[in-house]
Amino acid sequence: MCGSRVGGSRRVGGDDARRIDRVGVVGAGQDRTRPVLRATRFGRAGRGGTGVGATGAGPGPGGRGHPCPGTGAGTPAAAAGGDLPRRPRRRGGTRPTAVRAGARLVAHLRQHGQRRGEPRPGLPGVRTSTGGITFQRPSRRPAPRPRAARSRPDQVPLVTVPFSNRRAELAALDETLGPPAGGARAVAVDVLDGLPGVGKTAMAWQWAARVRELFPDGQLYVDFAALRDQVTPLTGPGGDVSEALAMCLRSLPGGDLGMPDSLAERTNLFRSRTAGLRLLLVLDDVNQPGQVRALIPKGPGSAVLATSQNRLRELAVHEGARLISVGPLDEHGGLELLKDRCGAAAVEAEPEAARRLVELCGGLPVALQVVAARLVTDDGLTMAELAAELGDEAGRLAALALDGEESEVSAVLGPTYRLLPPGPARLYRLLGWLPFGVFDAGVAAVAAGIDTGGAKRHLRVLVRASLVEAMSDGRYRMHDLVRLHARERAAEEEPATEQAALAERVGGHYLVLTAFADRALRKERLRIAPLADLLREAADPFAAPGGPPPLEWLDTERPAVLAVLRTAVRHELYTLAWRLAEAFTVLFLVPPLPRGLAGVAGAGHRGGRCGGGPRADAGGAGRGHGGRGPAAQPAVAPAARPRRAGAGGGGTGAGRRPRRGERPPRAAGLRAGIPRPVPRHRRSARGRRGVPALPRTQRTGRGDPRSGPRDLLPRARARRPR
């Protein structure tokens, strides 16, 4: 390399000159530097470059005094395109013009240039290098564009129909998730749980619209029901949670930038991005605590409102979440919904039919909405006609559909049912065949043919899924429309003979319990059904310590017993029907007379007449309590005609006619609790044998007409001849 330093400055030549030519020197003025660059360009002759000697200033290649003669621009070597020979280093002499021009350029840059490393204004990519000379270098990546301001997320859907109910639940949400009393607060978590179709989602949307201004950084919404449909087995567990986190992160500042792949990393990034924000997250249709736990923001004052069909107790224990149960509408709420959809005039025109519709729908908002839609869209359809159509249980679900589509109730209950494990799913189907909606764990165990412990475990799963409601007295309740959906599933998935077998199992269960209660109340009363062997194999729950009072149990289970009686007759379980009716008539002896016992008498009468009622000599045509078919012409069951139990030969008691000289059992009618007219000649006969005179209250009809005969029964027994 040819070059020298003069006065501390470097003389440029040879390769250095070619390097500077390639990079380019930039001075204060572009026009002033171009002549300098041309003057300092050492090149090959073939490229049209001229040496320093061409300027006439100082020695140069091909010039006078150059130590390498014959190498100028006109020499053969230069014409051949070879490199010019380097000049020998000189210790003195006049500077070349290029060196002087470079010195002036350096001085100018030092005077007008910037500090090292700072870009010059108007010249992108210019940096200052050693010696105060700056070079223009091409930028490796384009300058980032200024990002547009990200909009505030407002993703919760809007309720487009009138919302006039759920005042108590909305007030509870205001108390927990509303504005804090003393400034900043921790993140609040509330979970709305309840039956599918009860209106949890609409209530969450309504509350989010009311408190929109309380969350200045936005509202995020995630529908886990839609995410569950998108997740495939290849995504593995937690795929819906991971996708929900990705959706929320895209809506927050930062977007997709640095989006990790793993669930744990996305959870951490979500916490980091929400640390300084006040957000509301509405999570719809969650079914696992982890879905809520991963999406709890970190910003103070934020809130999470989730809806779930499951009772997520783990969130209440670990995250301090408050569980708010949402039940069906009462009569007033159901009528308000119909007024909102159909108009107040239509409801006031048919008030009784409107109440009947609310009752048949069980206050379930999704069913009431279908009813309102049918009333509005079907020309000429009245509330009374629709109530009559829904009165048939067999076609009620089909009537709760629009344009022949799938029933709305089946549509909202179907996803929940499909998520049940096999054992609870089978119990759910069989419970649909029960003729009543309130039952205990023992009845559920008998219906499914399993032990009581297994039935309790399955019931806990159903309660968690909000398909069955646990009551405070230890029993369980099933909504009428849910029971019809379970019955629909059972008809499609269970064997054809299972329904009759279930009716026989449940009927036998109630026969044993009713017979024990009957003997606990009236141990010595006349009975015809031979149940000694059946009762000997069972445990008496009323005799156990802490057992239920028999009278209270009979009164509580009266609707279930009547339903079992009707079901037994429908399935031709006649022997079971008359035996259960006879045992249940013990309520005739206990005042006040419960309403509905006429159904007991009717079922027992039909069962005894059609299915082998009691004979005086054999005690019945069918020995098993579940016998079917008219095996013989029976006598009338005692419950059918309380005044006369039957007429048969042999035996004792009410099953035969009294012999000559034997006193007829006139007290049988009194024992049955039914008042009988007292002959006039006996009203004042105090010394005669038989029934003594009635008090004035019984003669005039005042007071309880059954209390007198019951109180006088011991005295009539005492006067009976021995």
Steps between C-alpha positions, in 0.01 A plus 500: 500500500641837398437781741663723755413721794570871470453711806299225671278450196497189292582519133248294310584303194483157340257261665381760747396723216311221334328413830391857553374507145279199563355624830471864414598805703229741612581854598305801605408575139453225250620708205830585665592139573441362154807672345707378790388145445574522132841646577587227745373207292779264411371254247587279218552643155246266358234656731578852385652609830780757514788503741618778719753594240220603269426798719841644445564535868797306623646183372273222400485193289626581154606844613833663539721373771294187562724215602312257281527633147289358230204443722293809420157518345647468154727208574426152380456378856226751564337423171504133587292574806763407759529663838716802522823449693506651844697814559795475727461655840622851511631677803451854378378708218180665414175332598295362221184683415289210623658508844445872531141465389447222754643714776263781411211252498590368845521853638164585353338189643648566843356850491152416370461130581313325786624300789625149437220251437225762444322501164510817300162660438366427156752224436370163623757243595794746537733438795825669612814288489855540628663825404175691462426361152150366451405232252160430345416136555188322378254421778462129574125519581242766423403737775196374694177670415321677780227271640147620493327535836327168589126532554340421835361143492123481549415140417203407724187453284201726545164382632256587221174409678338661804649388829272550797585222748788383719509811717630311803780332305605826332509672838728223629735555207505875566597430858799284409619622160373857502691816591718454809415692813852615584689536174710220356424139583604151415368304202145371564373170359130403483349186346135472393391136506168337429291284273567520123266753342430682826637832370853523644659630179239770445542620856880520461463702180249731663723569798804564277300762309402670824858534632681576175646827629647336811763322291680765292744254341228288340295183526612161368263214416574128455237238409639165613213309342622610155861426591413147610354434157822619335742306718605163357664206680831602344506823700504307827355606833480871559474584133196718550674692781807558284291630212301723738825653626614561143172677421536727802867574432422607143250751636747651748792738427775300333271282291665194346849632574691236692206259521632182668382151419462340843208552736721598794688764301176649366362516854806688622489739204131566565576594859781730390292684242202547735706616798422869443152466350151497646304245299178301515516143373172320427560126465193318370419131554810390688504148639839479671659719770823520298323689223427784741824479697723556193306810389498697824666836417757661725389862481344639820130567466452243225218246518414157360138394446456137395190297419493127555258214528732340754540598862869600499569473872879487446497861385323602818760320711824602326420822312236640734235501228138553591253249360159645410230246417248601234169315516189495280264795504207509736147568381542878512830488311358265238200726441730799466700317235181419307392864524836613363477264203127483426374827643318576822161502327534139383590377848222698669248362251571139606646515853420141599642357179813713543553366851449148370767555236747620761423192709539258210833657405617479859613863489784407263577811292606309189166318494302819566680671214394222262143531629505874441646453152226256407228733629643790300571315174208253484191682382189413696679301773369592843663445837224257600559286191874497552457410866280207400766384254775519762283318754584166335836392641566268209504788251610791717859509381390478138263792559792708630654520155473741209426390144545131575860538614659343804347607827678795656503319834666196344747728323619663823500179705663282235860625538488460876363148475766396247776604743372269778693182588323170418377427855342839572365514143313170550361616834390824333308305236331271751401789724306634204268198526410576860139624516599776743770765517605488869681193633771389740818301449325175587245542222779587255691187601191281450425662165850429368539163673817604685598550864423820685865609516541477125175688449624783723822527303311519171259754645788723602614506138148590385473770764836640389367514143182678624280226355380406849450736791589400856237604752555599862319193638739255330278427202553593137287687250493469123346773287199381302651589162831344597314184599326495162837535326638212706192295410559579134861377528388186684245413231777512239786337690348258754342158428126491439429292813700720737218746570260235628778340704581837655135558586489161675822566696393847613149379581635218715726746681206723590286199595752391763541847646125570503430165667754578774344843555154340509603255773676775696178703510235225529660174594177309569280624219348261252717421197452256216821515294750230610820705540659318794765328290577816307543710814704237679783544249507881522615742768243722666624860469232632737609276786867597471636771732463837335265364236235719340155522663271269302212744477726780379659270245161392365385857465825603328503209258128514425543648147764240418282212624205617294722529191641151561148361529393650168819378334453146635148485359621634165763224482244239616673442834160445662605295802756762588239772459233360738754399765659844499155662510399290801813591693465866417139520630644536847479872430121462517539440870704811569322837480484728323420295195765579236381609162566263215406178677221448250778411257621236741152350515460505123839341432449239769153420370624452147800301615287270710239455228745436213804346656406233752366667811477330841299182546387405846660161482823571312564865558543584130527350161856617440761438766767735370448868564563571136259245353328590173177406332148409619559150635159477667198711583607676819306665770501876530806639673445649844607845385231505234204459738595597851155426638513137386828327443363208300275196509669169511462172682718389787751699692424769750457875504360704213558227241176310580140555603430488874348180632164483668512663836835663430523872509600658164821708504327837478814665629683417176367813338602705799846350495537602139452860605185558292204650691184292489150618573387401846141367528260725687409240759867475602568868544341507845553140605769516763444167669475283195782303359662626184611844408417759767335828421709753309589834651317809383778600265461176309121521496495852359788440257728753665865428562689208349251229395772233532614581850186375667499147355870463562472607862201271560664195347661376825169535681323302228757223533449494876125452460536226239374163637770248568 
